Amino acid sequence: MEILYAFATNPDAPQGGGGIAAFLPFFLIMVIIYFLMIRPQGKKRKEKQNMLGALKKGDKVITIGGIHGTVVGIKNQGKIFVLKIDKNLNININRSAIAGLANSVTEQDTQIEAQN
């Protein structure tokens, strides 16, 4: 048993690399994840917030549920929109339920997001 201990604690044995060089691959992976996933998602969220802030009466929108309508009113300090769906049909929806403008919405935009 003492022989095994002697071999395990050999002072002439090369020591493993340490310090910052050991963490370099981890940092590189985190930087790649930031630029490929987190940053584009943040940009898209910011664009959507700007679009929602610029909505006004007469804009044609699509909701997350796929309902097409025209904004005819804004209530509760911009938190609720009144959409005209048909000649005699208006609905109230939350601001967060709007996927985007009718001419610029993709199918991916109408999917319910679990980020909130």
Jmol script that loads the backbone (N, CA, C; Angstrom):
load data "model"
ATOM      1  N   MET A   1       0.811  -1.177   0.000  1.00  0.00           N
ATOM      2  CA  MET A   1       0.000   0.000   0.000  1.00  0.00           C
ATOM      3  C   MET A   1       0.863   1.253   0.000  1.00  0.00           C
ATOM      4  N   GLU A   2       1.973   1.194   0.702  1.00  0.00           N
ATOM      5  CA  GLU A   2       2.864   2.342   0.748  1.00  0.00           C
ATOM      6  C   GLU A   2       3.507   2.604  -0.598  1.00  0.00           C
ATOM      7  N   ILE A   3       3.689   1.570  -1.392  1.00  0.00           N
ATOM      8  CA  ILE A   3       4.285   1.736  -2.718  1.00  0.00           C
ATOM      9  C   ILE A   3       3.321   2.521  -3.617  1.00  0.00           C
ATOM     10  N   LEU A   4       2.025   2.190  -3.542  1.00  0.00           N
ATOM     11  CA  LEU A   4       1.044   2.921  -4.337  1.00  0.00           C
ATOM     12  C   LEU A   4       1.007   4.395  -3.947  1.00  0.00           C
ATOM     13  N   TYR A   5       1.086   4.639  -2.656  1.00  0.00           N
ATOM     14  CA  TYR A   5       1.092   6.016  -2.184  1.00  0.00           C
ATOM     15  C   TYR A   5       2.337   6.751  -2.661  1.00  0.00           C
ATOM     16  N   ALA A   6       3.464   6.065  -2.677  1.00  0.00           N
ATOM     17  CA  ALA A   6       4.719   6.672  -3.125  1.00  0.00           C
ATOM     18  C   ALA A   6       4.643   7.033  -4.607  1.00  0.00           C
ATOM     19  N   PHE A   7       4.044   6.163  -5.414  1.00  0.00           N
ATOM     20  CA  PHE A   7       3.924   6.473  -6.849  1.00  0.00           C
ATOM     21  C   PHE A   7       2.922   7.614  -7.092  1.00  0.00           C
ATOM     22  N   ALA A   8       1.895   7.668  -6.272  1.00  0.00           N
ATOM     23  CA  ALA A   8       0.868   8.686  -6.452  1.00  0.00           C
ATOM     24  C   ALA A   8       1.375  10.067  -6.090  1.00  0.00           C
ATOM     25  N   THR A   9       2.331  10.173  -5.180  1.00  0.00           N
ATOM     26  CA  THR A   9       2.850  11.462  -4.742  1.00  0.00           C
ATOM     27  C   THR A   9       4.258  11.713  -5.243  1.00  0.00           C
ATOM     28  N   ASN A  10       4.589  11.231  -6.415  1.00  0.00           N
ATOM     29  CA  ASN A  10       5.922  11.425  -6.986  1.00  0.00           C
ATOM     30  C   ASN A  10       6.122  12.909  -7.309  1.00  0.00           C
ATOM     31  N   PRO A  11       7.110  13.551  -6.703  1.00  0.00           N
ATOM     32  CA  PRO A  11       7.340  14.980  -6.939  1.00  0.00           C
ATOM     33  C   PRO A  11       7.868  15.265  -8.340  1.00  0.00           C
ATOM     34  N   ASP A  12       8.419  14.280  -9.028  1.00  0.00           N
ATOM     35  CA  ASP A  12       8.948  14.501 -10.365  1.00  0.00           C
ATOM     36  C   ASP A  12       7.892  14.341 -11.453  1.00  0.00           C
ATOM     37  N   ALA A  13       6.696  13.892 -11.072  1.00  0.00           N
ATOM     38  CA  ALA A  13       5.638  13.673 -12.054  1.00  0.00           C
ATOM     39  C   ALA A  13       5.147  15.025 -12.570  1.00  0.00           C
ATOM     40  N   PRO A  14       4.826  15.103 -13.866  1.00  0.00           N
ATOM     41  CA  PRO A  14       4.341  16.373 -14.422  1.00  0.00           C
ATOM     42  C   PRO A  14       2.963  16.720 -13.848  1.00  0.00           C
ATOM     43  N   GLN A  15       2.791  17.979 -13.523  1.00  0.00           N
ATOM     44  CA  GLN A  15       1.526  18.450 -12.960  1.00  0.00           C
ATOM     45  C   GLN A  15       0.592  18.876 -14.088  1.00  0.00           C
ATOM     46  N   GLY A  16      -0.699  18.752 -13.866  1.00  0.00           N
ATOM     47  CA  GLY A  16      -1.697  19.145 -14.865  1.00  0.00           C
ATOM     48  C   GLY A  16      -1.744  20.653 -15.029  1.00  0.00           C
ATOM     49  N   GLY A  17      -2.095  21.107 -16.237  1.00  0.00           N
ATOM     50  CA  GLY A  17      -2.216  22.535 -16.498  1.00  0.00           C
ATOM     51  C   GLY A  17      -3.364  23.116 -15.707  1.00  0.00           C
ATOM     52  N   GLY A  18      -3.241  24.335 -15.322  1.00  0.00           N
ATOM     53  CA  GLY A  18      -4.291  24.958 -14.527  1.00  0.00           C
ATOM     54  C   GLY A  18      -4.442  26.405 -14.925  1.00  0.00           C
ATOM     55  N   GLY A  19      -5.150  27.105 -14.126  1.00  0.00           N
ATOM     56  CA  GLY A  19      -5.327  28.526 -14.361  1.00  0.00           C
ATOM     57  C   GLY A  19      -6.377  28.814 -15.417  1.00  0.00           C
ATOM     58  N   ILE A  20      -6.174  29.904 -16.096  1.00  0.00           N
ATOM     59  CA  ILE A  20      -7.143  30.393 -17.076  1.00  0.00           C
ATOM     60  C   ILE A  20      -7.214  29.482 -18.306  1.00  0.00           C
ATOM     61  N   ALA A  21      -6.114  28.850 -18.655  1.00  0.00           N
ATOM     62  CA  ALA A  21      -6.095  27.991 -19.845  1.00  0.00           C
ATOM     63  C   ALA A  21      -7.078  26.830 -19.718  1.00  0.00           C
ATOM     64  N   ALA A  22      -7.330  26.365 -18.519  1.00  0.00           N
ATOM     65  CA  ALA A  22      -8.269  25.264 -18.318  1.00  0.00           C
ATOM     66  C   ALA A  22      -9.709  25.719 -18.558  1.00  0.00           C
ATOM     67  N   PHE A  23     -10.010  26.986 -18.335  1.00  0.00           N
ATOM     68  CA  PHE A  23     -11.356  27.508 -18.506  1.00  0.00           C
ATOM     69  C   PHE A  23     -11.585  28.146 -19.870  1.00  0.00           C
ATOM     70  N   LEU A  24     -10.585  28.225 -20.703  1.00  0.00           N
ATOM     71  CA  LEU A  24     -10.711  28.860 -22.014  1.00  0.00           C
ATOM     72  C   LEU A  24     -11.788  28.215 -22.894  1.00  0.00           C
ATOM     73  N   PRO A  25     -11.867  26.888 -23.006  1.00  0.00           N
ATOM     74  CA  PRO A  25     -12.941  26.305 -23.824  1.00  0.00           C
ATOM     75  C   PRO A  25     -14.346  26.661 -23.304  1.00  0.00           C
ATOM     76  N   PHE A  26     -14.504  26.693 -22.001  1.00  0.00           N
ATOM     77  CA  PHE A  26     -15.797  27.069 -21.418  1.00  0.00           C
ATOM     78  C   PHE A  26     -16.176  28.495 -21.797  1.00  0.00           C
ATOM     79  N   PHE A  27     -15.237  29.429 -21.689  1.00  0.00           N
ATOM     80  CA  PHE A  27     -15.498  30.818 -22.052  1.00  0.00           C
ATOM     81  C   PHE A  27     -15.823  30.957 -23.534  1.00  0.00           C
ATOM     82  N   LEU A  28     -15.117  30.223 -24.378  1.00  0.00           N
ATOM     83  CA  LEU A  28     -15.374  30.275 -25.815  1.00  0.00           C
ATOM     84  C   LEU A  28     -16.780  29.765 -26.137  1.00  0.00           C
ATOM     85  N   ILE A  29     -17.193  28.698 -25.486  1.00  0.00           N
ATOM     86  CA  ILE A  29     -18.530  28.165 -25.711  1.00  0.00           C
ATOM     87  C   ILE A  29     -19.592  29.181 -25.274  1.00  0.00           C
ATOM     88  N   MET A  30     -19.374  29.839 -24.159  1.00  0.00           N
ATOM     89  CA  MET A  30     -20.331  30.841 -23.680  1.00  0.00           C
ATOM     90  C   MET A  30     -20.419  32.023 -24.645  1.00  0.00           C
ATOM     91  N   VAL A  31     -19.303  32.456 -25.205  1.00  0.00           N
ATOM     92  CA  VAL A  31     -19.309  33.552 -26.173  1.00  0.00           C
ATOM     93  C   VAL A  31     -20.071  33.142 -27.433  1.00  0.00           C
ATOM     94  N   ILE A  32     -19.852  31.923 -27.903  1.00  0.00           N
ATOM     95  CA  ILE A  32     -20.557  31.430 -29.090  1.00  0.00           C
ATOM     96  C   ILE A  32     -22.057  31.359 -28.826  1.00  0.00           C
ATOM     97  N   ILE A  33     -22.453  30.862 -27.672  1.00  0.00           N
ATOM     98  CA  ILE A  33     -23.875  30.784 -27.325  1.00  0.00           C
ATOM     99  C   ILE A  33     -24.489  32.181 -27.286  1.00  0.00           C
ATOM    100  N   TYR A  34     -23.761  33.143 -26.747  1.00  0.00           N
ATOM    101  CA  TYR A  34     -24.277  34.508 -26.669  1.00  0.00           C
ATOM    102  C   TYR A  34     -24.555  35.062 -28.063  1.00  0.00           C
ATOM    103  N   PHE A  35     -23.588  34.937 -28.969  1.00  0.00           N
ATOM    104  CA  PHE A  35     -23.743  35.531 -30.291  1.00  0.00           C
ATOM    105  C   PHE A  35     -24.694  34.761 -31.197  1.00  0.00           C
ATOM    106  N   LEU A  36     -24.864  33.469 -30.995  1.00  0.00           N
ATOM    107  CA  LEU A  36     -25.745  32.697 -31.864  1.00  0.00           C
ATOM    108  C   LEU A  36     -27.161  32.556 -31.345  1.00  0.00           C
ATOM    109  N   MET A  37     -27.373  32.692 -30.037  1.00  0.00           N
ATOM    110  CA  MET A  37     -28.702  32.448 -29.486  1.00  0.00           C
ATOM    111  C   MET A  37     -29.266  33.638 -28.709  1.00  0.00           C
ATOM    112  N   ILE A  38     -28.555  34.136 -27.750  1.00  0.00           N
ATOM    113  CA  ILE A  38     -29.100  35.134 -26.839  1.00  0.00           C
ATOM    114  C   ILE A  38     -29.247  36.498 -27.507  1.00  0.00           C
ATOM    115  N   ARG A  39     -28.230  36.942 -28.205  1.00  0.00           N
ATOM    116  CA  ARG A  39     -28.254  38.266 -28.824  1.00  0.00           C
ATOM    117  C   ARG A  39     -29.339  38.393 -29.897  1.00  0.00           C
ATOM    118  N   PRO A  40     -29.460  37.453 -30.842  1.00  0.00           N
ATOM    119  CA  PRO A  40     -30.534  37.580 -31.835  1.00  0.00           C
ATOM    120  C   PRO A  40     -31.935  37.551 -31.219  1.00  0.00           C
ATOM    121  N   GLN A  41     -32.107  36.759 -30.181  1.00  0.00           N
ATOM    122  CA  GLN A  41     -33.399  36.696 -29.511  1.00  0.00           C
ATOM    123  C   GLN A  41     -33.733  38.037 -28.855  1.00  0.00           C
ATOM    124  N   GLY A  42     -32.740  38.674 -28.269  1.00  0.00           N
ATOM    125  CA  GLY A  42     -32.948  39.989 -27.659  1.00  0.00           C
ATOM    126  C   GLY A  42     -33.300  41.044 -28.693  1.00  0.00           C
ATOM    127  N   LYS A  43     -32.644  40.983 -29.853  1.00  0.00           N
ATOM    128  CA  LYS A  43     -32.955  41.929 -30.924  1.00  0.00           C
ATOM    129  C   LYS A  43     -34.383  41.755 -31.413  1.00  0.00           C
ATOM    130  N   LYS A  44     -34.811  40.508 -31.569  1.00  0.00           N
ATOM    131  CA  LYS A  44     -36.162  40.238 -32.046  1.00  0.00           C
ATOM    132  C   LYS A  44     -37.193  40.739 -31.035  1.00  0.00           C
ATOM    133  N   ARG A  45     -36.932  40.524 -29.761  1.00  0.00           N
ATOM    134  CA  ARG A  45     -37.852  40.988 -28.713  1.00  0.00           C
ATOM    135  C   ARG A  45     -37.943  42.517 -28.716  1.00  0.00           C
ATOM    136  N   LYS A  46     -36.805  43.193 -28.927  1.00  0.00           N
ATOM    137  CA  LYS A  46     -36.795  44.648 -28.958  1.00  0.00           C
ATOM    138  C   LYS A  46     -37.575  45.173 -30.163  1.00  0.00           C
ATOM    139  N   GLU A  47     -37.434  44.520 -31.330  1.00  0.00           N
ATOM    140  CA  GLU A  47     -38.182  44.913 -32.522  1.00  0.00           C
ATOM    141  C   GLU A  47     -39.684  44.756 -32.286  1.00  0.00           C
ATOM    142  N   LYS A  48     -40.081  43.671 -31.618  1.00  0.00           N
ATOM    143  CA  LYS A  48     -41.504  43.447 -31.354  1.00  0.00           C
ATOM    144  C   LYS A  48     -42.041  44.502 -30.397  1.00  0.00           C
ATOM    145  N   GLN A  49     -41.270  44.867 -29.387  1.00  0.00           N
ATOM    146  CA  GLN A  49     -41.708  45.902 -28.450  1.00  0.00           C
ATOM    147  C   GLN A  49     -41.882  47.240 -29.171  1.00  0.00           C
ATOM    148  N   ASN A  50     -40.956  47.561 -30.074  1.00  0.00           N
ATOM    149  CA  ASN A  50     -41.070  48.800 -30.845  1.00  0.00           C
ATOM    150  C   ASN A  50     -42.313  48.778 -31.733  1.00  0.00           C
ATOM    151  N   MET A  51     -42.602  47.630 -32.355  1.00  0.00           N
ATOM    152  CA  MET A  51     -43.772  47.500 -33.207  1.00  0.00           C
ATOM    153  C   MET A  51     -45.052  47.666 -32.385  1.00  0.00           C
ATOM    154  N   LEU A  52     -45.105  47.034 -31.210  1.00  0.00           N
ATOM    155  CA  LEU A  52     -46.290  47.142 -30.362  1.00  0.00           C
ATOM    156  C   LEU A  52     -46.495  48.578 -29.869  1.00  0.00           C
ATOM    157  N   GLY A  53     -45.396  49.267 -29.599  1.00  0.00           N
ATOM    158  CA  GLY A  53     -45.490  50.653 -29.150  1.00  0.00           C
ATOM    159  C   GLY A  53     -45.947  51.595 -30.252  1.00  0.00           C
ATOM    160  N   ALA A  54     -45.719  51.228 -31.510  1.00  0.00           N
ATOM    161  CA  ALA A  54     -46.078  52.090 -32.634  1.00  0.00           C
ATOM    162  C   ALA A  54     -47.446  51.770 -33.224  1.00  0.00           C
ATOM    163  N   LEU A  55     -48.162  50.786 -32.674  1.00  0.00           N
ATOM    164  CA  LEU A  55     -49.476  50.454 -33.221  1.00  0.00           C
ATOM    165  C   LEU A  55     -50.449  51.616 -33.024  1.00  0.00           C
ATOM    166  N   LYS A  56     -51.276  51.818 -34.035  1.00  0.00           N
ATOM    167  CA  LYS A  56     -52.261  52.892 -33.981  1.00  0.00           C
ATOM    168  C   LYS A  56     -53.546  52.423 -34.643  1.00  0.00           C
ATOM    169  N   LYS A  57     -54.584  53.231 -34.562  1.00  0.00           N
ATOM    170  CA  LYS A  57     -55.866  52.883 -35.173  1.00  0.00           C
ATOM    171  C   LYS A  57     -55.682  52.701 -36.677  1.00  0.00           C
ATOM    172  N   GLY A  58     -56.326  51.673 -37.193  1.00  0.00           N
ATOM    173  CA  GLY A  58     -56.267  51.413 -38.624  1.00  0.00           C
ATOM    174  C   GLY A  58     -55.220  50.390 -39.028  1.00  0.00           C
ATOM    175  N   ASP A  59     -54.324  50.013 -38.123  1.00  0.00           N
ATOM    176  CA  ASP A  59     -53.300  49.005 -38.444  1.00  0.00           C
ATOM    177  C   ASP A  59     -53.947  47.620 -38.506  1.00  0.00           C
ATOM    178  N   LYS A  60     -53.581  46.864 -39.516  1.00  0.00           N
ATOM    179  CA  LYS A  60     -54.068  45.486 -39.648  1.00  0.00           C
ATOM    180  C   LYS A  60     -53.072  44.579 -38.942  1.00  0.00           C
ATOM    181  N   VAL A  61     -53.575  43.767 -37.994  1.00  0.00           N
ATOM    182  CA  VAL A  61     -52.707  42.919 -37.176  1.00  0.00           C
ATOM    183  C   VAL A  61     -53.194  41.474 -37.190  1.00  0.00           C
ATOM    184  N   ILE A  62     -52.310  40.594 -36.738  1.00  0.00           N
ATOM    185  CA  ILE A  62     -52.647  39.190 -36.530  1.00  0.00           C
ATOM    186  C   ILE A  62     -52.306  38.864 -35.087  1.00  0.00           C
ATOM    187  N   THR A  63     -53.220  38.160 -34.420  1.00  0.00           N
ATOM    188  CA  THR A  63     -52.961  37.767 -33.038  1.00  0.00           C
ATOM    189  C   THR A  63     -52.163  36.467 -33.007  1.00  0.00           C
ATOM    190  N   ILE A  64     -51.706  36.104 -31.837  1.00  0.00           N
ATOM    191  CA  ILE A  64     -50.975  34.851 -31.668  1.00  0.00           C
ATOM    192  C   ILE A  64     -51.862  33.668 -32.029  1.00  0.00           C
ATOM    193  N   GLY A  65     -53.158  33.793 -31.808  1.00  0.00           N
ATOM    194  CA  GLY A  65     -54.105  32.735 -32.146  1.00  0.00           C
ATOM    195  C   GLY A  65     -54.462  32.678 -33.614  1.00  0.00           C
ATOM    196  N   GLY A  66     -53.965  33.626 -34.423  1.00  0.00           N
ATOM    197  CA  GLY A  66     -54.215  33.615 -35.854  1.00  0.00           C
ATOM    198  C   GLY A  66     -55.412  34.439 -36.290  1.00  0.00           C
ATOM    199  N   ILE A  67     -55.954  35.248 -35.409  1.00  0.00           N
ATOM    200  CA  ILE A  67     -57.104  36.081 -35.759  1.00  0.00           C
ATOM    201  C   ILE A  67     -56.609  37.347 -36.448  1.00  0.00           C
ATOM    202  N   HIS A  68     -57.189  37.636 -37.622  1.00  0.00           N
ATOM    203  CA  HIS A  68     -56.861  38.851 -38.366  1.00  0.00           C
ATOM    204  C   HIS A  68     -57.861  39.930 -38.002  1.00  0.00           C
ATOM    205  N   GLY A  69     -57.369  41.132 -37.798  1.00  0.00           N
ATOM    206  CA  GLY A  69     -58.273  42.225 -37.474  1.00  0.00           C
ATOM    207  C   GLY A  69     -57.612  43.566 -37.677  1.00  0.00           C
ATOM    208  N   THR A  70     -58.400  44.605 -37.512  1.00  0.00           N
ATOM    209  CA  THR A  70     -57.927  45.981 -37.643  1.00  0.00           C
ATOM    210  C   THR A  70     -58.100  46.669 -36.297  1.00  0.00           C
ATOM    211  N   VAL A  71     -57.085  47.391 -35.867  1.00  0.00           N
ATOM    212  CA  VAL A  71     -57.147  48.109 -34.595  1.00  0.00           C
ATOM    213  C   VAL A  71     -58.114  49.279 -34.755  1.00  0.00           C
ATOM    214  N   VAL A  72     -59.148  49.306 -33.917  1.00  0.00           N
ATOM    215  CA  VAL A  72     -60.119  50.406 -33.950  1.00  0.00           C
ATOM    216  C   VAL A  72     -60.109  51.203 -32.649  1.00  0.00           C
ATOM    217  N   GLY A  73     -59.395  50.722 -31.657  1.00  0.00           N
ATOM    218  CA  GLY A  73     -59.332  51.449 -30.396  1.00  0.00           C
ATOM    219  C   GLY A  73     -58.262  50.895 -29.482  1.00  0.00           C
ATOM    220  N   ILE A  74     -57.840  51.748 -28.563  1.00  0.00           N
ATOM    221  CA  ILE A  74     -56.829  51.365 -27.574  1.00  0.00           C
ATOM    222  C   ILE A  74     -57.363  51.776 -26.210  1.00  0.00           C
ATOM    223  N   LYS A  75     -57.352  50.841 -25.265  1.00  0.00           N
ATOM    224  CA  LYS A  75     -57.876  51.093 -23.928  1.00  0.00           C
ATOM    225  C   LYS A  75     -56.796  50.842 -22.878  1.00  0.00           C
ATOM    226  N   ASN A  76     -57.085  51.325 -21.670  1.00  0.00           N
ATOM    227  CA  ASN A  76     -56.278  51.020 -20.491  1.00  0.00           C
ATOM    228  C   ASN A  76     -54.803  51.353 -20.710  1.00  0.00           C
ATOM    229  N   GLN A  77     -54.563  52.558 -21.199  1.00  0.00           N
ATOM    230  CA  GLN A  77     -53.200  53.070 -21.418  1.00  0.00           C
ATOM    231  C   GLN A  77     -52.366  52.181 -22.327  1.00  0.00           C
ATOM    232  N   GLY A  78     -52.979  51.661 -23.369  1.00  0.00           N
ATOM    233  CA  GLY A  78     -52.253  50.876 -24.358  1.00  0.00           C
ATOM    234  C   GLY A  78     -52.100  49.408 -24.020  1.00  0.00           C
ATOM    235  N   LYS A  79     -52.729  48.931 -22.963  1.00  0.00           N
ATOM    236  CA  LYS A  79     -52.609  47.525 -22.580  1.00  0.00           C
ATOM    237  C   LYS A  79     -53.641  46.637 -23.268  1.00  0.00           C
ATOM    238  N   ILE A  80     -54.751  47.227 -23.687  1.00  0.00           N
ATOM    239  CA  ILE A  80     -55.816  46.472 -24.343  1.00  0.00           C
ATOM    240  C   ILE A  80     -56.130  47.131 -25.686  1.00  0.00           C
ATOM    241  N   PHE A  81     -56.213  46.294 -26.727  1.00  0.00           N
ATOM    242  CA  PHE A  81     -56.559  46.779 -28.058  1.00  0.00           C
ATOM    243  C   PHE A  81     -57.938  46.259 -28.433  1.00  0.00           C
ATOM    244  N   VAL A  82     -58.689  47.086 -29.125  1.00  0.00           N
ATOM    245  CA  VAL A  82     -59.990  46.684 -29.656  1.00  0.00           C
ATOM    246  C   VAL A  82     -59.765  46.398 -31.134  1.00  0.00           C
ATOM    247  N   LEU A  83     -60.030  45.156 -31.528  1.00  0.00           N
ATOM    248  CA  LEU A  83     -59.858  44.751 -32.920  1.00  0.00           C
ATOM    249  C   LEU A  83     -61.213  44.574 -33.573  1.00  0.00           C
ATOM    250  N   LYS A  84     -61.325  45.071 -34.801  1.00  0.00           N
ATOM    251  CA  LYS A  84     -62.526  44.853 -35.595  1.00  0.00           C
ATOM    252  C   LYS A  84     -62.264  43.628 -36.456  1.00  0.00           C
ATOM    253  N   ILE A  85     -63.047  42.591 -36.220  1.00  0.00           N
ATOM    254  CA  ILE A  85     -62.869  41.327 -36.929  1.00  0.00           C
ATOM    255  C   ILE A  85     -63.779  41.271 -38.149  1.00  0.00           C
ATOM    256  N   ASP A  86     -64.996  41.738 -37.989  1.00  0.00           N
ATOM    257  CA  ASP A  86     -65.990  41.703 -39.050  1.00  0.00           C
ATOM    258  C   ASP A  86     -66.800  42.987 -38.957  1.00  0.00           C
ATOM    259  N   LYS A  87     -67.789  43.112 -39.812  1.00  0.00           N
ATOM    260  CA  LYS A  87     -68.567  44.343 -39.868  1.00  0.00           C
ATOM    261  C   LYS A  87     -69.145  44.718 -38.507  1.00  0.00           C
ATOM    262  N   ASN A  88     -69.701  43.766 -37.792  1.00  0.00           N
ATOM    263  CA  ASN A  88     -70.339  44.046 -36.504  1.00  0.00           C
ATOM    264  C   ASN A  88     -69.686  43.320 -35.344  1.00  0.00           C
ATOM    265  N   LEU A  89     -68.423  42.965 -35.468  1.00  0.00           N
ATOM    266  CA  LEU A  89     -67.768  42.179 -34.421  1.00  0.00           C
ATOM    267  C   LEU A  89     -66.447  42.820 -34.012  1.00  0.00           C
ATOM    268  N   ASN A  90     -66.396  43.269 -32.770  1.00  0.00           N
ATOM    269  CA  ASN A  90     -65.165  43.815 -32.182  1.00  0.00           C
ATOM    270  C   ASN A  90     -64.782  42.956 -30.989  1.00  0.00           C
ATOM    271  N   ILE A  91     -63.476  42.760 -30.796  1.00  0.00           N
ATOM    272  CA  ILE A  91     -63.013  42.022 -29.621  1.00  0.00           C
ATOM    273  C   ILE A  91     -61.935  42.832 -28.913  1.00  0.00           C
ATOM    274  N   ASN A  92     -61.832  42.628 -27.619  1.00  0.00           N
ATOM    275  CA  ASN A  92     -60.769  43.234 -26.824  1.00  0.00           C
ATOM    276  C   ASN A  92     -59.699  42.180 -26.589  1.00  0.00           C
ATOM    277  N   ILE A  93     -58.445  42.523 -26.853  1.00  0.00           N
ATOM    278  CA  ILE A  93     -57.345  41.593 -26.616  1.00  0.00           C
ATOM    279  C   ILE A  93     -56.226  42.310 -25.884  1.00  0.00           C
ATOM    280  N   ASN A  94     -55.419  41.541 -25.177  1.00  0.00           N
ATOM    281  CA  ASN A  94     -54.245  42.097 -24.512  1.00  0.00           C
ATOM    282  C   ASN A  94     -53.179  42.454 -25.535  1.00  0.00           C
ATOM    283  N   ARG A  95     -52.377  43.394 -25.177  1.00  0.00           N
ATOM    284  CA  ARG A  95     -51.283  43.834 -26.050  1.00  0.00           C
ATOM    285  C   ARG A  95     -50.334  42.683 -26.369  1.00  0.00           C
ATOM    286  N   SER A  96     -50.097  41.811 -25.396  1.00  0.00           N
ATOM    287  CA  SER A  96     -49.156  40.705 -25.578  1.00  0.00           C
ATOM    288  C   SER A  96     -49.676  39.632 -26.529  1.00  0.00           C
ATOM    289  N   ALA A  97     -50.986  39.675 -26.866  1.00  0.00           N
ATOM    290  CA  ALA A  97     -51.564  38.672 -27.756  1.00  0.00           C
ATOM    291  C   ALA A  97     -51.393  39.018 -29.230  1.00  0.00           C
ATOM    292  N   ILE A  98     -50.817  40.170 -29.534  1.00  0.00           N
ATOM    293  CA  ILE A  98     -50.619  40.563 -30.928  1.00  0.00           C
ATOM    294  C   ILE A  98     -49.280  40.006 -31.402  1.00  0.00           C
ATOM    295  N   ALA A  99     -49.332  39.232 -32.494  1.00  0.00           N
ATOM    296  CA  ALA A  99     -48.110  38.650 -33.064  1.00  0.00           C
ATOM    297  C   ALA A  99     -47.374  39.675 -33.916  1.00  0.00           C
ATOM    298  N   GLY A 100     -48.107  40.517 -34.619  1.00  0.00           N
ATOM    299  CA  GLY A 100     -47.460  41.524 -35.442  1.00  0.00           C
ATOM    300  C   GLY A 100     -48.403  42.084 -36.476  1.00  0.00           C
ATOM    301  N   LEU A 101     -47.851  42.919 -37.339  1.00  0.00           N
ATOM    302  CA  LEU A 101     -48.615  43.489 -38.429  1.00  0.00           C
ATOM    303  C   LEU A 101     -48.937  42.404 -39.444  1.00  0.00           C
ATOM    304  N   ALA A 102     -50.083  42.517 -40.077  1.00  0.00           N
ATOM    305  CA  ALA A 102     -50.570  41.462 -40.968  1.00  0.00           C
ATOM    306  C   ALA A 102     -49.628  41.167 -42.119  1.00  0.00           C
ATOM    307  N   ASN A 103     -48.925  42.155 -42.631  1.00  0.00           N
ATOM    308  CA  ASN A 103     -48.064  41.915 -43.783  1.00  0.00           C
ATOM    309  C   ASN A 103     -46.665  41.435 -43.421  1.00  0.00           C
ATOM    310  N   SER A 104     -46.337  41.376 -42.152  1.00  0.00           N
ATOM    311  CA  SER A 104     -44.974  40.990 -41.783  1.00  0.00           C
ATOM    312  C   SER A 104     -44.897  39.845 -40.779  1.00  0.00           C
ATOM    313  N   VAL A 105     -45.991  39.137 -40.540  1.00  0.00           N
ATOM    314  CA  VAL A 105     -46.009  38.050 -39.560  1.00  0.00           C
ATOM    315  C   VAL A 105     -45.671  36.732 -40.245  1.00  0.00           C
ATOM    316  N   THR A 106     -44.769  35.976 -39.616  1.00  0.00           N
ATOM    317  CA  THR A 106     -44.456  34.636 -40.101  1.00  0.00           C
ATOM    318  C   THR A 106     -45.209  33.623 -39.242  1.00  0.00           C
ATOM    319  N   GLU A 107     -45.232  32.379 -39.688  1.00  0.00           N
ATOM    320  CA  GLU A 107     -45.925  31.338 -38.926  1.00  0.00           C
ATOM    321  C   GLU A 107     -45.273  31.143 -37.559  1.00  0.00           C
ATOM    322  N   GLN A 108     -43.962  31.341 -37.488  1.00  0.00           N
ATOM    323  CA  GLN A 108     -43.247  31.183 -36.228  1.00  0.00           C
ATOM    324  C   GLN A 108     -43.665  32.251 -35.215  1.00  0.00           C
ATOM    325  N   ASP A 109     -44.045  33.446 -35.690  1.00  0.00           N
ATOM    326  CA  ASP A 109     -44.469  34.518 -34.793  1.00  0.00           C
ATOM    327  C   ASP A 109     -45.803  34.219 -34.117  1.00  0.00           C
ATOM    328  N   THR A 110     -46.641  33.418 -34.763  1.00  0.00           N
ATOM    329  CA  THR A 110     -47.946  33.133 -34.186  1.00  0.00           C
ATOM    330  C   THR A 110     -47.937  31.992 -33.188  1.00  0.00           C
ATOM    331  N   GLN A 111     -46.795  31.358 -32.987  1.00  0.00           N
ATOM    332  CA  GLN A 111     -46.686  30.292 -31.991  1.00  0.00           C
ATOM    333  C   GLN A 111     -46.583  30.923 -30.612  1.00  0.00           C
ATOM    334  N   ILE A 112     -47.209  30.311 -29.646  1.00  0.00           N
ATOM    335  CA  ILE A 112     -47.199  30.833 -28.280  1.00  0.00           C
ATOM    336  C   ILE A 112     -45.799  30.690 -27.716  1.00  0.00           C
ATOM    337  N   GLU A 113     -45.285  31.804 -27.186  1.00  0.00           N
ATOM    338  CA  GLU A 113     -43.946  31.814 -26.623  1.00  0.00           C
ATOM    339  C   GLU A 113     -44.013  31.597 -25.128  1.00  0.00           C
ATOM    340  N   ALA A 114     -43.148  30.739 -24.617  1.00  0.00           N
ATOM    341  CA  ALA A 114     -43.117  30.429 -23.184  1.00  0.00           C
ATOM    342  C   ALA A 114     -42.044  31.228 -22.471  1.00  0.00           C
ATOM    343  N   GLN A 115     -41.604  32.342 -23.037  1.00  0.00           N
ATOM    344  CA  GLN A 115     -40.549  33.148 -22.427  1.00  0.00           C
ATOM    345  C   GLN A 115     -41.068  33.992 -21.288  1.00  0.00           C
ATOM    346  N   ASN A 116     -42.303  34.449 -21.398  1.00  0.00           N
ATOM    347  CA  ASN A 116     -42.851  35.376 -20.416  1.00  0.00           C
ATOM    348  C   ASN A 116     -43.075  34.675 -19.171  1.00  0.00           C
TER     349      ASN A 116
END
end "model"
wireframe off; spacefill off
backbone 0.3
color backbone group
